[in-house]
Amino acid sequence: MSRSLSRFALPFVALSLLTACGDSPETLLGKAQDSLAREDFDQARVEVASALQEDPGNAAMLEVLARAYLGLGDPDGAEGALRRLEQAGGTGTNRSVLRAEIALLRGRPAEALKRLADADGEDAARVRAEANLALDRREAAIAAFEAGMEQGGGIRLAEAYARFRLQEGQFDAAEAIYRRMVARDAGAYETRVLAGDLAAARGQTEAAIAAFRKVVEAYPDRAAPRVALANQYDIKGDVEAAMKVIETARKDLGATSEIEAMRIQLLSEKGEWETIRTTLQAREAQLEPGSPLSMSYGEALLRLGHAEQARVIFQRASLALPGNPYSRLMLGIAQIETDNPGDAWETLRPLAMSPLAGPQAINAARQAAEAVGAPEAAALAARLEPARLEAAQARIEDGARAMARQEWAKAVAIYQPMLTGAGDAEVLRRLALAHMHLGEVDSAVGYADRAMAQAPDNPDCIYVAGLVRLESGIEMEKARQLLRTAAKADPGNAAIARSLAKAKAAEG
């Protein structure tokens, strides 16, 4: 769960109404500094702005105001506060770091580095690291993080570094940083959230639920931990508990975009299609093809008998996400419902023939195969026999669990027997990743290339073919070429973007 920086900001005129009766500007400044330390940026902004009503040229107050706006992700507000700070005579290193962070928020990392110059301290190290990451300079970013940690490693710096390690799949390194955060401030928002994220990344659902519950209790005004908690209940299979969390969040915090997205997902799992349709139909034109909301809306239309509208939505989703099995499945079902069994069989056959196929995909493909007289219909029907289906689904769940927990040898033992003939692209892709993590380079590359041969347009398979070369340090030019191709096919994929940045940095 990434920390949300988007907050509701009161108009400045309204702030004067919130001045605490009897509190002096000095008292309000102290409160604002405490709020800033807790990263309650809204509260810090309100308190210090109230103090500034009495002492508008106070440099210390203006610096707190600038930092509060930066915490809120508002570079314009921070720029205004900093301009007032400079007019009040504020100078020194803090000003250059503030300017650098404003530049970074505006998407100008090179300018951020220039403004930092030789500035030191936690904030300078954090901004320098994040600017280098934005410029695809991975090693420079790591050096900046490490330098900051050696200087004391404050919570914001440590969190940024831990998340970097977590995103790269380096769970033990992230855990070590987390332990330092606990020693420094166990109750900090970032520390508590990272505990949940670490558990979630390792597939430890109960531990993640416990961690996120503590965050919600300690920080009830934040939406992100509530959504994370609901997501973990959903992963556990307790949809009712997840929905209770989300409905409480809507009541307490309003229907924010992240809360509503989770609510739609849960409504979909509960089969409340009419509610989804009525909620999203007014926004249909704004729904991005292939987005979770778009596909939930498409499934709602399909379930409610609007198969042609659903077919159009899932056709667009399949073009946007060629490797996405859900969009392919829903497109195939929509094609069956619109009396196009030939198209449905063509759509569903690759999905259903996979040993990883679920019962819905197998059954939909069986219907299409029977309608067109395909000989595979009998074999698909046999796979739906209850005992056989139950055993197959148990193996699929065991494999997914092994991958999530990074139990690579176990994953190989589960997926290897699933290979028959030319092999299934997704099984081959997972075997490539498992062998890569086991350090078995030849096997990793071999499986990755076989996966890409089976699914040459699937960005996930192209990505893994590049990744195994990158991580093994072989055929680096080919690795870069494959990663560039994968990034072009799936431009919004953060994992692909990070690996491509790493490959570019290795180029020198």
C-alpha positions as CSV (number, residue, x, y, z in Angstrom):
1,M,0.0,0.0,0.0
2,S,1.5,3.3,-1.0
3,R,1.0,6.3,1.3
4,S,-1.5,8.6,-0.3
5,L,-0.4,12.3,-0.6
6,S,-3.7,13.6,-1.8
7,R,-5.7,15.4,0.8
8,F,-8.6,17.8,1.0
9,A,-7.4,21.4,1.5
10,L,-9.5,24.0,3.1
11,P,-9.5,27.5,1.5
12,F,-7.0,29.8,3.3
13,V,-9.8,32.2,4.2
14,A,-11.5,29.5,6.3
15,L,-8.4,28.8,8.3
16,S,-8.9,31.9,10.5
17,L,-12.1,30.4,11.7
18,L,-10.2,27.4,13.1
19,T,-7.8,29.3,15.3
20,A,-7.9,27.7,18.7
21,C,-9.3,30.2,21.2
22,G,-6.6,31.3,23.7
23,D,-3.7,29.6,21.9
24,S,-0.7,31.9,21.3
25,P,1.1,31.8,17.9
26,E,4.0,30.1,19.7
27,T,1.7,27.4,21.1
28,L,0.1,26.8,17.7
29,L,3.6,26.6,16.1
30,G,4.5,23.9,18.6
31,K,1.3,22.0,17.8
32,A,2.0,22.3,14.1
33,Q,5.5,21.0,14.5
34,D,4.1,18.0,16.5
35,S,1.6,17.4,13.8
36,L,4.3,17.6,11.1
37,A,6.4,15.1,13.0
38,R,3.4,12.7,13.0
39,E,2.9,13.5,9.3
40,D,-0.6,14.7,10.0
41,F,0.0,17.3,7.2
42,D,-3.6,18.7,7.1
43,Q,-3.6,19.4,10.8
44,A,-0.1,20.9,10.7
45,R,-1.2,23.2,7.8
46,V,-4.3,24.4,9.7
47,E,-2.4,25.0,12.9
48,V,0.5,26.9,11.4
49,A,-1.7,28.9,9.1
50,S,-3.7,30.0,12.1
51,A,-0.5,31.0,13.9
52,L,0.6,33.0,10.8
53,Q,-2.6,35.2,11.2
54,E,-0.9,36.7,14.2
55,D,2.7,36.6,13.0
56,P,2.7,36.5,9.2
57,G,6.5,37.0,8.7
58,N,7.6,34.3,11.1
59,A,10.3,32.2,9.2
60,A,9.9,29.1,11.4
61,M,6.2,29.1,10.8
62,L,6.5,29.5,7.1
63,E,9.0,26.7,6.9
64,V,6.5,24.4,8.7
65,L,3.8,25.5,6.3
66,A,6.0,24.7,3.3
67,R,6.8,21.3,4.7
68,A,3.1,20.6,5.3
69,Y,2.3,21.4,1.7
70,L,5.1,19.2,0.5
71,G,3.7,16.4,2.6
72,L,0.3,16.9,1.0
73,G,1.9,16.7,-2.4
74,D,1.0,20.3,-3.3
75,P,4.0,22.0,-4.9
76,D,2.1,25.2,-5.6
77,G,1.2,25.6,-2.0
78,A,4.8,24.8,-0.9
79,E,6.1,27.3,-3.5
80,G,3.9,30.1,-2.1
81,A,5.0,29.3,1.5
82,L,8.6,29.2,0.4
83,R,8.3,32.6,-1.4
84,R,6.9,34.1,1.8
85,L,9.8,32.4,3.8
86,E,12.4,34.0,1.5
87,Q,10.7,37.4,1.8
88,A,10.9,37.0,5.6
89,G,14.7,36.4,5.3
90,G,14.7,32.6,5.5
91,T,18.1,31.2,4.2
92,G,20.3,28.2,4.4
93,T,20.3,24.5,3.6
94,N,16.7,23.9,4.4
95,R,15.6,26.3,1.7
96,S,17.6,24.5,-1.0
97,V,16.1,21.1,0.1
98,L,12.6,22.5,0.0
99,R,13.2,23.9,-3.5
100,A,14.6,20.5,-4.5
101,E,11.5,18.7,-3.2
102,I,9.2,21.1,-5.0
103,A,11.1,20.4,-8.3
104,L,10.8,16.7,-7.7
105,L,7.0,16.9,-7.1
106,R,6.7,18.8,-10.4
107,G,8.4,16.0,-12.2
108,R,11.8,17.7,-12.6
109,P,14.3,15.4,-10.9
110,A,17.4,16.8,-12.7
111,E,16.5,20.2,-11.3
112,A,16.0,18.7,-7.9
113,L,19.5,17.3,-7.9
114,K,21.0,20.6,-9.0
115,R,19.2,22.5,-6.2
116,L,20.3,20.0,-3.6
117,A,24.0,20.5,-4.5
118,D,26.0,19.3,-1.5
119,A,23.1,19.6,1.0
120,D,23.1,16.8,3.6
121,G,20.7,15.5,6.2
122,E,17.8,13.1,6.1
123,D,15.5,15.1,3.8
124,A,18.3,15.9,1.4
125,A,19.3,12.2,1.2
126,R,15.7,11.2,0.6
127,V,15.0,13.7,-2.1
128,R,18.4,12.9,-3.7
129,A,17.6,9.2,-3.8
130,E,14.1,9.6,-5.2
131,A,15.4,12.1,-7.8
132,N,18.0,9.5,-8.9
133,L,15.3,6.8,-9.1
134,A,13.2,9.1,-11.3
135,L,16.3,9.5,-13.6
136,D,16.8,5.7,-13.7
137,R,20.1,6.0,-11.7
138,R,19.6,3.0,-9.4
139,E,23.1,2.8,-8.0
140,A,23.2,6.5,-7.2
141,A,19.8,6.2,-5.5
142,I,21.0,3.3,-3.3
143,A,24.2,5.3,-2.4
144,A,22.0,8.3,-1.4
145,F,19.7,6.0,0.7
146,E,22.7,4.4,2.4
147,A,24.3,7.8,3.1
148,G,21.1,9.0,4.7
149,M,20.8,5.8,6.8
150,E,24.3,6.3,8.1
151,Q,23.4,9.8,9.2
152,G,20.6,8.4,11.4
153,G,17.9,7.3,9.0
154,G,14.8,9.2,9.9
155,I,11.3,7.6,9.4
156,R,10.5,9.2,6.0
157,L,13.9,8.3,4.5
158,A,13.8,4.8,6.0
159,E,10.3,4.2,4.6
160,A,11.3,5.3,1.1
161,Y,14.3,3.0,1.2
162,A,12.3,0.1,2.6
163,R,9.7,0.5,-0.1
164,F,12.4,0.6,-2.8
165,R,13.8,-2.7,-1.5
166,L,10.3,-4.2,-1.1
167,Q,9.4,-3.3,-4.7
168,E,12.5,-5.1,-5.9
169,G,11.5,-8.2,-4.0
170,Q,14.3,-7.9,-1.5
171,F,12.1,-8.7,1.5
172,D,14.9,-9.4,4.0
173,A,16.6,-6.0,3.2
174,A,13.2,-4.3,3.6
175,E,12.7,-6.1,6.9
176,A,16.1,-4.9,8.2
177,I,15.2,-1.3,7.5
178,Y,11.8,-1.8,9.1
179,R,13.5,-3.0,12.3
180,R,15.4,0.2,12.4
181,M,12.2,2.1,12.0
182,V,10.6,0.2,14.9
183,A,13.6,1.1,17.1
184,R,13.2,4.8,16.2
185,D,9.4,5.2,16.3
186,A,7.3,2.1,16.4
187,G,4.1,4.1,16.5
188,A,4.8,6.1,13.4
189,Y,2.3,5.8,10.6
190,E,5.0,4.7,8.1
191,T,6.3,2.1,10.5
192,R,2.9,0.6,11.2
193,V,2.0,0.5,7.5
194,L,5.2,-1.1,6.4
195,A,4.6,-3.9,8.9
196,G,1.4,-4.7,7.1
197,D,3.0,-4.3,3.7
198,L,5.8,-6.7,4.5
199,A,3.5,-9.3,5.8
200,A,1.2,-8.9,2.7
201,A,4.2,-9.2,0.4
202,R,5.2,-12.5,2.0
203,G,1.7,-13.9,1.8
204,Q,1.2,-13.8,5.6
205,T,-2.4,-12.7,5.4
206,E,-3.3,-13.0,9.1
207,A,-0.3,-11.0,10.2
208,A,-1.1,-8.4,7.5
209,I,-4.7,-8.1,8.8
210,A,-3.5,-7.6,12.4
211,A,-1.0,-5.0,11.3
212,F,-3.4,-3.0,9.2
213,R,-6.1,-3.1,11.9
214,K,-3.6,-1.4,14.3
215,V,-2.9,1.3,11.6
216,V,-6.7,1.9,11.3
217,E,-7.1,2.1,15.0
218,A,-4.2,4.6,15.4
219,Y,-5.0,6.6,12.3
220,P,-8.7,6.5,11.7
221,D,-8.8,9.5,9.4
222,R,-6.7,7.8,6.6
223,A,-8.3,5.9,3.8
224,A,-5.3,3.9,2.5
225,P,-4.9,1.5,5.5
226,R,-8.6,0.8,5.5
227,V,-8.5,-0.2,1.9
228,A,-5.4,-2.3,2.6
229,L,-7.2,-4.0,5.5
230,A,-10.2,-4.8,3.3
231,N,-7.9,-6.2,0.6
232,Q,-6.3,-8.6,3.0
233,Y,-9.7,-9.8,4.3
234,D,-10.6,-10.3,0.6
235,I,-7.5,-12.3,0.0
236,K,-8.4,-14.4,3.1
237,G,-11.7,-15.1,1.5
238,D,-13.8,-13.2,4.0
239,V,-15.7,-10.9,1.6
240,E,-18.2,-9.9,4.3
241,A,-15.5,-8.6,6.6
242,A,-13.9,-6.8,3.8
243,M,-17.2,-5.1,2.8
244,K,-17.8,-4.1,6.5
245,V,-14.4,-2.3,6.5
246,I,-15.2,-0.5,3.3
247,E,-18.7,0.5,4.3
248,T,-17.4,1.9,7.6
249,A,-14.7,3.8,5.7
250,R,-17.3,5.3,3.3
251,K,-19.4,6.4,6.4
252,D,-16.4,7.9,8.2
253,L,-14.3,9.3,5.3
254,G,-16.6,9.6,2.4
255,A,-16.6,7.9,-1.0
256,T,-13.0,8.5,-2.0
257,S,-11.7,7.0,-5.3
258,E,-9.7,4.3,-3.6
259,I,-12.5,3.4,-1.3
260,E,-15.0,3.2,-4.2
261,A,-12.7,1.1,-6.3
262,M,-12.4,-1.5,-3.5
263,R,-16.1,-1.4,-2.9
264,I,-16.8,-2.1,-6.6
265,Q,-14.4,-5.0,-6.5
266,L,-16.1,-6.5,-3.5
267,L,-19.6,-5.9,-5.0
268,S,-18.4,-7.9,-8.0
269,E,-17.3,-10.8,-5.9
270,K,-20.7,-10.8,-4.1
271,G,-22.5,-10.7,-7.4
272,E,-24.3,-7.5,-6.8
273,W,-24.3,-6.6,-10.5
274,E,-27.2,-4.1,-10.5
275,T,-25.6,-2.0,-7.8
276,I,-22.4,-1.9,-9.9
277,R,-24.2,-1.0,-13.1
278,T,-26.1,1.8,-11.5
279,T,-23.0,3.1,-9.8
280,L,-20.8,3.1,-12.9
281,Q,-23.1,3.7,-15.8
282,A,-22.9,7.5,-15.6
283,R,-19.1,7.2,-15.8
284,E,-18.9,4.7,-18.6
285,A,-17.3,7.0,-21.1
286,Q,-14.6,7.9,-18.6
287,L,-13.6,4.3,-17.7
288,E,-10.2,3.4,-19.1
289,P,-10.2,0.2,-21.2
290,G,-8.8,-2.7,-19.2
291,S,-9.1,-0.8,-15.9
292,P,-10.6,-2.8,-12.9
293,L,-13.6,-0.5,-12.9
294,S,-14.2,-0.9,-16.6
295,M,-14.0,-4.7,-16.4
296,S,-16.3,-4.8,-13.3
297,Y,-18.8,-2.7,-15.2
298,G,-18.5,-5.0,-18.2
299,E,-19.1,-8.1,-16.1
300,A,-22.1,-6.4,-14.5
301,L,-23.6,-5.7,-18.0
302,L,-22.9,-9.3,-19.0
303,R,-24.6,-10.8,-15.9
304,L,-27.6,-8.5,-16.4
305,G,-28.2,-9.6,-20.0
306,H,-26.4,-6.7,-21.9
307,A,-24.0,-9.1,-23.6
308,E,-23.3,-6.9,-26.7
309,Q,-22.3,-3.9,-24.6
310,A,-20.1,-6.2,-22.5
311,R,-18.5,-7.8,-25.6
312,V,-17.4,-4.3,-26.7
313,I,-15.9,-3.5,-23.3
314,F,-14.0,-6.7,-23.1
315,Q,-12.8,-6.5,-26.7
316,R,-11.2,-3.2,-25.8
317,A,-9.8,-4.6,-22.6
318,S,-8.3,-7.6,-24.4
319,L,-6.6,-5.2,-26.9
320,A,-5.2,-3.1,-24.0
321,L,-4.2,-6.1,-21.9
322,P,-3.4,-9.0,-24.3
323,G,-2.1,-11.2,-21.5
324,N,-4.9,-10.7,-19.1
325,P,-6.9,-14.0,-18.5
326,Y,-9.9,-12.3,-17.0
327,S,-10.6,-10.0,-19.9
328,R,-10.1,-13.0,-22.3
329,L,-12.5,-15.1,-20.3
330,M,-15.2,-12.4,-20.1
331,L,-14.8,-11.7,-23.8
332,G,-15.3,-15.4,-24.6
333,I,-18.4,-15.6,-22.4
334,A,-19.8,-12.4,-24.1
335,Q,-19.2,-14.0,-27.5
336,I,-21.1,-17.1,-26.5
337,E,-24.0,-14.9,-25.2
338,T,-24.1,-13.0,-28.5
339,D,-24.2,-16.3,-30.6
340,N,-20.6,-16.2,-31.8
341,P,-19.4,-19.6,-30.7
342,G,-16.7,-19.8,-33.3
343,D,-15.1,-16.5,-32.0
344,A,-15.7,-17.7,-28.4
345,W,-13.8,-21.0,-29.1
346,E,-10.9,-19.1,-30.6
347,T,-10.8,-16.7,-27.6
348,L,-11.2,-19.3,-24.9
349,R,-9.3,-22.3,-26.2
350,P,-5.8,-21.1,-25.2
351,L,-7.1,-20.1,-21.8
352,A,-9.0,-23.3,-21.1
353,M,-6.2,-25.6,-22.3
354,S,-3.8,-24.3,-19.7
355,P,-3.3,-26.5,-16.6
356,L,-3.9,-23.3,-14.6
357,A,-7.4,-22.8,-16.0
358,G,-10.2,-22.4,-13.5
359,P,-13.6,-24.1,-13.7
360,Q,-15.3,-21.1,-15.2
361,A,-12.9,-20.9,-18.1
362,I,-13.0,-24.7,-18.6
363,N,-16.8,-24.7,-18.6
364,A,-17.2,-21.7,-21.0
365,A,-14.7,-23.3,-23.4
366,R,-16.6,-26.6,-23.2
367,Q,-19.8,-24.8,-24.2
368,A,-18.0,-23.1,-27.2
369,A,-16.3,-26.3,-28.2
370,E,-19.6,-28.3,-28.2
371,A,-21.3,-25.6,-30.2
372,V,-18.7,-25.7,-33.0
373,G,-18.1,-29.5,-32.8
374,A,-14.5,-29.2,-31.6
375,P,-13.0,-32.6,-30.5
376,E,-11.6,-31.0,-27.4
377,A,-15.1,-30.8,-25.9
378,A,-15.0,-34.2,-24.3
379,A,-11.6,-33.6,-22.6
380,L,-12.8,-30.3,-21.2
381,A,-16.0,-32.0,-19.9
382,A,-13.8,-34.6,-18.2
383,R,-11.8,-31.9,-16.4
384,L,-15.0,-30.7,-14.8
385,E,-15.5,-34.0,-13.0
386,P,-15.7,-32.9,-9.3
387,A,-12.8,-35.0,-7.8
388,R,-10.5,-34.2,-10.7
389,L,-11.4,-30.5,-10.7
390,E,-10.8,-30.3,-6.9
391,A,-7.4,-31.9,-7.1
392,A,-6.3,-29.6,-10.0
393,Q,-7.4,-26.4,-8.2
394,A,-5.6,-27.5,-5.1
395,R,-2.4,-27.8,-7.1
396,I,-2.9,-24.4,-8.7
397,E,-3.4,-22.8,-5.2
398,D,-0.3,-24.5,-3.9
399,G,1.8,-23.2,-6.8
400,A,0.5,-19.7,-6.4
401,R,1.2,-19.8,-2.6
402,A,4.7,-21.1,-3.2
403,M,5.5,-18.2,-5.6
404,A,4.0,-15.6,-3.2
405,R,6.1,-17.0,-0.4
406,Q,9.2,-17.2,-2.6
407,E,9.5,-21.0,-2.0
408,W,11.2,-21.4,-5.3
409,A,12.2,-25.1,-5.1
410,K,8.6,-26.0,-4.1
411,A,7.2,-24.0,-7.0
412,V,9.4,-25.9,-9.4
413,A,8.2,-29.2,-7.9
414,I,4.6,-28.1,-8.4
415,Y,4.8,-26.6,-11.9
416,Q,7.3,-29.0,-13.6
417,P,4.8,-31.9,-13.8
418,M,2.2,-29.6,-15.4
419,L,4.3,-29.3,-18.5
420,T,3.2,-31.4,-21.5
421,G,4.1,-31.0,-25.2
422,A,5.2,-27.5,-26.0
423,G,4.1,-26.3,-22.6
424,D,1.8,-23.6,-21.3
425,A,3.1,-20.0,-21.4
426,E,2.1,-19.1,-17.9
427,V,3.5,-22.3,-16.4
428,L,6.8,-21.8,-18.3
429,R,6.9,-18.2,-17.2
430,R,6.6,-19.1,-13.5
431,L,9.2,-21.9,-13.9
432,A,11.5,-19.3,-15.4
433,L,11.1,-17.0,-12.4
434,A,11.6,-19.8,-9.9
435,H,14.8,-21.1,-11.6
436,M,16.1,-17.5,-11.8
437,H,15.7,-17.1,-8.0
438,L,17.4,-20.4,-7.5
439,G,20.4,-19.2,-9.6
440,E,19.8,-21.8,-12.3
441,V,20.5,-19.4,-15.3
442,D,20.3,-21.8,-18.2
443,S,17.0,-23.3,-17.0
444,A,15.6,-19.8,-16.3
445,V,16.4,-18.5,-19.8
446,G,15.2,-21.7,-21.5
447,Y,11.8,-21.6,-19.8
448,A,11.5,-17.9,-20.4
449,D,12.2,-18.2,-24.1
450,R,9.7,-21.1,-24.4
451,A,7.1,-19.0,-22.6
452,M,7.7,-16.1,-25.0
453,A,7.5,-18.5,-28.0
454,Q,4.1,-19.7,-26.8
455,A,2.8,-16.2,-26.2
456,P,4.8,-13.7,-28.3
457,D,2.4,-10.8,-27.7
458,N,2.1,-11.3,-23.9
459,P,4.1,-8.5,-22.2
460,D,4.5,-10.5,-19.0
461,C,6.3,-13.3,-21.0
462,I,8.4,-10.8,-22.9
463,Y,9.3,-9.1,-19.6
464,V,10.4,-12.3,-17.9
465,A,12.6,-13.2,-20.9
466,G,14.3,-9.9,-20.4
467,L,14.3,-10.1,-16.6
468,V,16.1,-13.5,-16.3
469,R,18.9,-12.2,-18.6
470,L,19.1,-8.9,-16.7
471,E,19.3,-10.5,-13.2
472,S,21.8,-13.2,-14.5
473,G,24.0,-10.6,-16.1
474,I,24.0,-12.3,-19.5
475,E,23.0,-11.1,-23.0
476,M,22.4,-7.6,-21.6
477,E,21.7,-5.9,-25.0
478,K,19.0,-8.5,-25.6
479,A,17.7,-8.0,-22.1
480,R,17.3,-4.3,-22.7
481,Q,15.6,-4.9,-26.1
482,L,13.1,-7.3,-24.5
483,L,12.4,-5.0,-21.6
484,R,11.8,-2.1,-23.9
485,T,9.4,-4.2,-25.9
486,A,7.5,-5.2,-22.8
487,A,7.4,-1.6,-21.5
488,K,5.9,-0.5,-24.8
489,A,3.3,-3.2,-24.7
490,D,2.4,-2.5,-21.1
491,P,3.4,1.1,-20.3
492,G,1.7,1.3,-17.0
493,N,3.5,-1.7,-15.5
494,A,5.7,-0.5,-12.7
495,A,7.7,-3.8,-12.4
496,I,8.6,-3.6,-16.1
497,A,9.5,0.1,-15.8
498,R,11.8,-0.6,-12.8
499,S,13.6,-3.5,-14.6
500,L,14.1,-1.4,-17.7
501,A,15.5,1.4,-15.6
502,K,17.9,-1.0,-14.0
503,A,19.0,-2.4,-17.4
504,K,19.6,1.2,-18.7
505,A,21.7,2.0,-15.7
506,A,23.8,-1.1,-16.3
507,E,24.5,0.1,-19.8
508,G,26.4,3.0,-18.3
